Amino acid sequence: MLRAADGLQDKEIAHELGMTPEKAARWRSRFLNGGITAIEKDAPRPGRTRTITNHRVQRVVDMTIRHKPADATHWSSRTMAAAAGISEASVRRIWHANSLKPHLIRTFKLSRDTRFAEKLETIVGLYLNPPVHVVVLCADEKSQIQALDRTQPGLPLKKGRCGTMTHD
């Protein structure tokens, strides 16, 4: 713009700056039409047209929140992509835009044992201060494997919150 203000033509500016005359003319035109704010950043471009409709996006969100796949505990991006007929990357973008994380589950357990705090202190104390010349071993069940139904229904997955389930 400074070189144009000095009276140089588009061809001369383009040659001096190593660009095409069309580009020099385009920038000059943008400046003349919009002032300094028009040349502070590139003009917006239309980008690729959207191929996934709002209806399909809503279908993915509804399936994620309300249904589970037949052979799994939760949706993966691959299984959802196959079920919805869209790409895995599209599923991830939809989940991200709607704050959905179907792979996360929070568990909780409220003990009914009246001596729970006392037992907890004993076990934690054993780990923090084990007896001398003694090996401390812990045998625990696999919490991921549940043979029985849950004692209470968990809260469903929804925007900004992962699903929950009881631990017993």
ABEGO torsion letter per residue (X at the ends): XAAAAAGBBAAAAAAAAGBBAAAAAAAAAAAAAAEAAAAABBBBBAEBBBABBAAAAAAAAAAAAABBBAABABBBAAAAAAAAGBBAAAAAAAAAAAGBBAABBBBBBBBABAAAAAAAAAAAAAAABBBBGBBBBBBBBBAABBABBBABBBBBBBBGBBBBBBAX
